[in-house]
Amino acid sequence: MIEVYNTMTKKKEEFKPVKEGEVGIYCCGVTPYNHPHIGNARPFVTWDVIRRFFAKKGYKVRYVQNFTDVDDKIIAKANGEKSDWKTVSGRYIDSYFKVMDALNVKRADVYPRVSETMEDIVEMISGLIEKGYAYQTESGVYYSVEKFDGYGKLSGRSLEDMQAGARVEVDEKKKNPMDFALWKAAKPGEPAWDSPFGKGRPGWHIECSTMSLKYLGKTFDFHGGGSDLIFPHHENEIAQSEAYLGKNTFANYWCHNGFITIKQEKMSKSAGNFFTVDEILKEFDGEVVRFFILGTHYRSPLDFSKERLEEAKTSLRRLAQAKEAGEEFLKRDGNSDSAKDVLTKAKEYWKNFDEAMEDDFNTAKAIGEMFSLAKEINVYVAGNNAPDKADFAEVMKIYSDMAEILGIFEQGAKAEDGLTEELMEFILNLRAEAKKEKNYALADKIRDGLKEIGVIVEDTKSGAKWKRE
């Protein structure tokens, strides 16, 4: 039985899917105005493991993760560098994919973007106005929190306490200081879209509600993200989504990971105490960073330090050595003493591993079971001249299944693609140099030569991009 801690009910609950044999997951993605830091990476590594676990259990998983590519911070960054919001968001979306690939995070089934979902957002806001949950002012459209009886049920706060303690944006046109923007009226120098309520752009919260409902349906299984999203983001999502749907359930399970801290202080871009994943990857492999994240239960705080990354590196290497030793041992000729004892133990460790994951996705405990099996593999290899092939192969299959769920031992498979990326970066840099020196004949020759072997080069505002034909 899979049990999940639900932030809504503040307790573990048995997982019951909306559709038998299927799992729908929405994870709030990044606002791409900077390179992802290690705190950004935690929810995506966490949900990647959860997704892998459900898939291994035989579920059909649909995983959706958005990009908030229209936002105040993106606009400010674009204005500061005399660029535009598309260039800025595109650059940092590329950066996101680069580091997530290094962390073995599998691609989502859908990556909706705010800029590509505008029609749906406008439709949802119109519906909330028609139902009496939203109203229009000169500055935009606002959601009326007093209209929604359940406001505060996720965060466990009362509206009165929130009104007394919250710092909110001053707008005399708002009926209640806690009301939040669904649509912001156009301002000079900002991107804007047409709508029945005037030119403008959406507020933050309505975007995720619209995208999750569009791609997962009126009720889905999991909605996740960092603990900092509980209030106001997820609280507001619930209010507007349930009001729009006219029902009491939006997502069935709300799951939030703990913060990554530095010296027990929350890591954040605003505080300036953060490390980008790119910076960390200069010293540590992506799998080491991933393993470091998974070594602590996702709901617990995780204190970041290079010392802890070194510990993760050593631990991961121990697991990798058992894998390498076992696989090489299987290649030996001959047949030796029975591996039935080690297989019996392996099945027990697999059962414990599965139970740990069923218990609110406890990766820390699951890793402990993998270490126990690694020890048994090493003992068997050291004590025999040749393997009992059938049974020991099954032992190694169990070990491989554990690794697959955790998402480790995958970098070797990516080596060829990694080399391709490096070679293409080198070639495109050469082409850029040729264009800079006005040697356009050589630049065109490089582009045309790549096309002949199935590689398309596209020149964009942020530089040349390549893709396979």
N, C-alpha and C positions, 0 to 999 in steps of 0.2 A: 504494500500500500504506500503510495507516494503522499507525503505530508508536506505542506507548504505553509510558511509563516505569512499570514495575510496582514498587511499594515492596517487594513480597514477594520478587522476584528481584533487585532492585537494578540492573535494566537495562531497556533498551527492548526491547519485544517486538511482533511483528506482531499486530494485533488480529484475532482470530477469534471472531465472535459465537457465543453458545450456540445461537441460532436464526438461520438464514440470513435476512438482511434485517431483523433486529430487534435492538434494543439495550435492555437493562435497566439502569437506573442507580438506585442508592440513595445519597443524600447525607445525612449526618447533619445534622439541623436544629438550631434554637436551643432553649435552655432559656429560656422566656420569663419572666424575672424582672426585666428591665430593657430599655431601648430598645436596639436593635441598634447596635453601634459599627462603625467602618469595617473592623476586623479580621473581624467576623462576616460582613460583606458580601462579602469576597473569594471564599470558596468558592462562594457562590451565583451571583455574576457569572460566575465561571470555568465552573461546570457549565451555566449558561444558554447560554454560547457553545458549549461542547462539544455540548450537546443540539441547538442550532440547526445546527451543522455536520453532525452525523449526519443530521438531517432533510433538509438541503439535498442530501446525498449519496444520498437516497432511502430511508434506513432508517426503519422504524417504531420510534419511541422511546417507551419507558415510563419516566417519571421519577417517583421516589418520594422525598419528603422529610418527615421526621417533625417533630413538636413534642414535646419532653419536658415535658409540662404537669404532671407530678407529680414534685417534686424538693425536696431540702432547702432550696435557696436560695429557691424559690417559697414554701415553707411558712414560712420565716423572715420573708420579706417580708410575707406575709399576716398573720402574728402581730404583726409590728411595727406594722402600720397597722390592726390590729383588723379585718381583712377575712377573706377565705377564698381558698383556692388557685385556685378557678375564676375569681374576679374578677380576681386578679393575672395569671394566665396569659392570660385572655381579653383583658385590656387590652394586654399586650405582644405578643400574636399580632396584634392589630389594628395595633399600631405596626410590627411586622415587615412586614406586607403594604403598609402605606402607603409605607415607604421603598423596598421592593423594586419597587413599581410605579414609583416615581420613578427607579429605576436601570434600568428597562426589563427587569427579570427576569420572564420569563413564569411563569405559575402552573404548579406541578407537576401531574401527573395525579392524584396522591393525596397528601394531607397527613394521615397517620395520627397519632393522639394516643395517648399512653400510657393515659390514662383510658378510652379507647374500645377498648382492645385487651387488657384485663385477663384475659379468659377465655382468650385465646390464650397470654398470658404464663404463666398458671398451668399450662396444658397442657404447655408446653415445659419448665417447671421440674419438673413431675411426671415427664416423660420422662427428664430428666437424673438424677433420683433413682433411677428404675427401672433405668437403665443403669449405675448405680454411680459416676457422675461428680459427684454432689452429695450432701450430707448435711444433716440438720437439727439445730439447736441451740436453746437457749432464746431466742437473739436472732434467729433466722431460718434461712434455708437458704443454704448456701455451696457454691461450686464448688471441687472439689479439683483444683488445678493439677497436682499430681504424677501424677494419673491420665491426663493428656493428654500423650502423648510429644512432640508438636510445639510445646509452649508456648514462646514466645519467637521463633518463626520469622519473624514479620513485623518485629519490632523488632531482630532480630539479637542478642538477649541470651540468656544462659544463665540457667536458673532459679537456679543457685547465686549468680551475680553479682547477680541481682535481689534475692535474699533478703538478701545482704550489704549492698547499697547502698540499698535502698528504705526509705522511711518509710511504714509501713502502720498502719492502724487496729488498736489493741490490743484483742484479744478472746481471752481464754484458752480459750474454747470451740472456737476454730478449730484444725484439725489442722495447718495450715501458715500462717505469718503472711502468705503471699502469696495465700491463698484469698480469693475475693471474693464479695460478697453477691449472691445471686439474689433473695432475698426477705427483707425486713426486718420483724421482728415489730412489731406495733402499739405505739405510744407515746401517752401522753395528749396531746391537743391536735393530733394529726396525722391526716390522712385515712387510712382503712384499708378494705381489701376482704376478703371472705371467701375462704378457700382451704383445701385439704386439710391445709396445714401451719399453719393458724391465721390469724387476722386480721392484715393487714399491708399492705405495698406493695412493689413490685418494686425491685430494684437497678437501677442505670443501664444496665449493659451488656446485660442480658437483653432490655431493651425493644427496642433496635435490631435484635438478632438476630431477635426474633419478628416485628417489623413488616416487615423486609426479606424474610424467608422467606414471610410471608403474602401480600405483594403482588407479589413477583417470582419466587417459586418456589425450589426447593431449590438451584439453581445459577443465578447471573445474571452479567452482564458486569462492571459497574463498581460499586465501593464507594468513596466519596470523602469528603473532609473536610479539615480543617486538619491540619498536621503534628503538632500537639499531641495529636491523637487516636490516633496510632500506638500509643502505650503510655500508659495501660493499655487504653483503650477498645476499639480495634480488635483488639488482641491477644486480649483477653478474648472479644470477639465471635466470633473465629475458633475459639477453644478450645471454647466452649459450643456453637456452631453445628455444627461438624464432629463433635463428640462426639454431639450429638443426632441428626444425620443418619446417622452411621456411615459417613462417606466423607471423602475428603481435600480436596474442593473446596467452598468456600462461595461466595465471589466470585472471578472469574477474574483481575480486574485491580484492584489497590489503588492509588489515585491521591491524593496529598496535596499541597495547595498550601502554599507558604512563608508565613512570618509577615509581617504588616505591622508595621514598626518605627517608632519615633520616636527619631531620633538614634541609630540602630542598637540600640535596646533594644526587646524585644518589647512590643507593645501588649497590654494586658489590663485587664479591669475590676478584678482584684484588686490590680494595681500602681497603678491610678488614673491611668495615663498614656494615656487613650484619648479619642477624640472620637466622639460618637454621630453616626450618619448624619444625623439630624435637625438637629444643630448645623451640620454641614457644608453641608447643603442650604439653609441660610439665606444662604449666600454664593455657592454654586456650584450650577449646574444638575445634575440627576441624571446626565445623559449625560456631563457633564464628569468626574464621580466615576467613572463606569463606564469611560470612556476612560482615565483615570489608572490604574485597576486593570489594564486590559488591555495597557497600554504596557510591562509587564514580564512575562516568562514566568512562568506560574503557580507553578512550583516554586522560583523565586528569591525571596529576601527583597525586600520592597518598602518603602522608607523613605518615610514620610508627612510632607508639609509643605505649607503653603499655597503656597509658591513652586512646588512641583511641580504642584500643582493649577492654578495660573495658567498654567504651561507647557502642561498638558493642554488647558486652555480655549482657548489660542491655536492649538494644533495642530488641535483639533477644528473650530474655526472655519474654518481653512484648507480642511479637507476639505469642510465644509458649503458654503463659497463656490464650490468647484468643482462641486458638485452643483447649486446654484442657477443658476450660470452656464450649465452644460450643459443643464439643463431649460428655461431661458428661451430659449436659442439654438435648441432644437428647435422652438419655437413660431413661429419666423420663417418668413415666406413665402419661396418660391423654393428653388432647389437650387444648391449651390455645388460647390467642388472636392471630389474624392473623399475619403472618410474611411477608405479602405482601409488606409492606413499606420497611422493611429491605432488602427483596429480590430485590426490585426495585433499592435500593441504591447499593446493591452488584453488580447487573448487570452493573450499571453505573461505579462503580469502576473497574470492570473487563474490560469494554470497554476502560477506561483510562489507565489501566495497559497494555493492548494489544497495544494501540497506543504508549505508552512510549517505549515498546519493538520494535515496528515497526519503531520508530524514532531512528535508529542507536543503537539499543539495550541499551536503557537508563535504566539500572537497578536501578539507584538511584531514578529516578522518579517513577518507578514501585513499589519500596519498599514503597514509600510515599502513594501510592494507597492502598497497603496492610495494612498499619497502619490505614488508614481511615476505611477500612472494619473491622479491629480488634476492633476499637472503637464501631462501630455499633453492632457487635456481643456481646460485653460486656454490652452495654446498653440494648439490648433485653433480655439477660440472667438475668440481674439484675431486670428487670421490669416485669417478668412473672414467674408464678409458674410451668408451663410446656410448652413445645414447640408446635408450629404449625408444626408438623413433616415434612410434604411434602415440604413446602416452606423453612423452616429453614434448612432442609437437603440439599436443593439446594444451600442455602447460604454457608453452610460449604463445599460443593463440589467446589464452586468457590474459596473459601479460600484455599482449598487443591490444586487446579490447580495452583494458584499463587505460593504456596510453592514448588510445583513440578518443575516449571520452574526455580525458584531461587535455588533449590537444598537444601532446609532446612527441618528440622523436619524428617530427615532420620536416625539419629544416633540410635534411638530406635530399628529400624529394623536390625541394624548391631550389636546390643549388643551380640547376640548369637555367631555370627562369631568372634567378638572381644574376647569373652571368650575362644572360641576354639583356637584362635591364642595364647593367653596367656598360656593356658594349654599345647599346643603342644611345645611351647618354653620351658616351665618348664620340660616336659618329655624329650625333646632332650638334655637339659642341664644335666639332671640326667644320660642319656645314655653317654654323653661326659665325665662326671666324672668317670663313670664305666670304660670306655675305657682308660682314663688317669691312673687309678689305675690298669690297665691290667686285669680287671674283664670282659673279653670278653664274658664269658657265660651269664652274666647279660645283657650286651649290646645287644647281639644277641637275648636274650629272649624278651627284650623291642621291638626290631625291628620286630621280628616274631609275637609278640602279637598284635602290631599295624597293621600288614599286615592282620591278621585274622579279624580285624574289618574294613578293607577297607582303611587303611592309609599306603602309601608307603613311606619309608624313603630311601633317596639317599645320600650317602657320597660324597661330592665334595671338591675341594681344599679350598673353602671358608667356609667349614663347612657342617653339615647335613642339608638337605632340606626335606620337606615333601609335599605330595600332596594326594588328595583323589583318590582312584583307579577308 
